[in-house]
Amino acid sequence: MNELRAERLQVMLSPEELAALDDFRFKHRMPTRAAAVRELLKLGLAGIGTDGAAGVKSSDYGVFNRGPDGHTQSDAPQEAQED
């Protein structure tokens, strides 16, 4: 199947989300991350979806629960600091 793919979509992922994507990709022997994302979209759209509500943030839809603050810069691993 040769589909026209004229739209580009940029998605920011946490290291954990990227690892989960790569694990899915390699487990299912998919050639690229893009192919894995398209397959996951297809599976997700075929399943039971969620209804968006007013006030829902993009970070509320992460793969892993990050708590009430969502994904923030402080989520990045910090090097040990000496006093």
N, C-alpha and C positions, 0 to 999 in steps of 0.2 A: 504494500500500500504506500503510495507516494503522496503524502499530504503536503499542502502548502503551509509552511510555518513562517508567516511574515511578521509576527509579533514577538518581541523580546520581553521577557519578564525577569526582573532582578529581585532576588530574595536574599535577605540577610538571615543567616543561621548561626546559632550558638555552636560551640565545638561539639556539644553532646548531640545536637540535632544533625550536624554534619556526619558524625560518626554513625548515627542510626541510619541515615540515608545511604552511606557507603556500605554498611552492613547489609542492608536490604539489597542494594545493587549487586554486591558480590555473591550473596546467597542465591539470587535469582539469575546470576550470570548475565547481567545487563551490560551493554557496551559503554554506556556513558551515564553520568549523573543526570543529565537531561532526560534520558530514557527512563531512569528510575523515578524521577519526579513526575513525568507524564503517567507512568503506570500507577503510582500512588494516588495521583489525582483521579484517575479512572476508577480505582478501587474505592476511594473516598466518596466520589460522586454517586457511585452505585449503592453505597451503604446508607445508613440512616444519618442524615445531616443534623446540623444544629441551627437553631433560629437565632439570628443576630438581634440584639436589643439595643435600645438607646443607651449610650454611655459605655458600650463595650469597646475595649481597646484592641489593637492588633496584637499586642503582647499577650492578651488573654487566650489567644489561639495557638500558643506554642506547643511543641511536642511534649515537653517536660514541664511540670508545674514549677514555676519560679516564685510563687507567692504573690502577695498583693502589689508589689512594686514592679513586677514583670521583669523584663530584660533590661539591665542597666549596665553602665560602664563598670560599676563596682563588682559585677559578676566575674570579671576577668581575674585570673589567678594573680595574686600579689606575691612579690618576692619578700622574703623575710627582711624586716628592717630592724636595725639595732638602735637602741636609745642612745 
